[in-house]
């Protein structure tokens, strides 16, 4: 199966109580606001903007160095009913005024709008159930010269009237050079690592020498396309596999949160604000199917 580099998130759909082997992994996902947003009048747009006076300062007070203005703001506003109450809520998907992009969600209370969620970078998928937004998938590619990518999934709860909560339920990280397969296996399977300090890489190839953006940050002899080392007994899910010209079989994996790599160039455990999975490639030679 051909492989490509996809600088977007690895999407994962699962229930709060699901185990890793129960997950589904739609790796490639195109997102379009046009397919779900509602068309509204310019008067409705202006009403929302005037009703959120402390928001969008970068658009309301442009300078000669800033291309953002009130004329460009409406294209960043998306009107849709996220909580099934018949009122159009608003999702802002646009510039922050700095390097990062913002995802802000405003719930329509009937008498005004209340911001209920703030996230970063881009929406990659939205799941709906019974006419309500059920899960929100965000992809954060970092900013500036960052090489880390973070995927997050939030589940919407409506346990309080007019106050939907977005509860984070998933986080994964990978480097921006990661080679993604075009699709997942029809039946992903579980694995366990047999050797200690087992390499996890961003591509299905042995490369221990090449220079990368993160080489100076690497620890424990991690070089080339190695992004970390897994402990013996580490487990996760194999999403796809590939055999190289030498006959070595590579597994494209998602490593369970509790087996976070050591000596890695990814998020450090002390920096994680949420249990984080790691996505990459391992050789199948010293790993077993469980």
HELIX and SHEET records of a PDB file:
HELIX    1   1 UNK A   20  UNK A   22  5                                   3    
HELIX    2   2 UNK A   33  UNK A   35  5                                   3    
HELIX    3   3 UNK A   42  UNK A   50  1                                   9    
HELIX    4   4 UNK A   57  UNK A   60  1                                   4    
HELIX    5   5 UNK A   70  UNK A   73  1                                   4    
HELIX    6   6 UNK A   74  UNK A   76  5                                   3    
HELIX    7   7 UNK A  215  UNK A  217  5                                   3    
HELIX    8   8 UNK A  257  UNK A  259  5                                   3    
HELIX    9   9 UNK A  269  UNK A  271  5                                   3    
SHEET    1   A 2 UNK A   3  UNK A   5  0                                        
SHEET    2   A 2 UNK A 179  UNK A 181 -1                                        
SHEET    1   B 4 UNK A  77  UNK A  80  0                                        
SHEET    2   B 4 UNK A  89  UNK A  95 -1                                        
SHEET    3   B 4 UNK A 101  UNK A 108 -1                                        
SHEET    4   B 4 UNK A 113  UNK A 120 -1                                        
SHEET    1   C 9 UNK A 122  UNK A 129  0                                        
SHEET    2   C 9 UNK A 132  UNK A 140 -1                                        
SHEET    3   C 9 UNK A 148  UNK A 157 -1                                        
SHEET    4   C 9 UNK A 165  UNK A 175 -1                                        
SHEET    5   C 9 UNK A 277  UNK A 283  1                                        
SHEET    6   C 9 UNK A 249  UNK A 255 -1                                        
SHEET    7   C 9 UNK A 235  UNK A 243 -1                                        
SHEET    8   C 9 UNK A 189  UNK A 193 -1                                        
SHEET    9   C 9 UNK A 287  UNK A 289 -1                                        
SHEET    1   D 2 UNK A 198  UNK A 201  0                                        
SHEET    2   D 2 UNK A 226  UNK A 230 -1                                        
END                                                                             
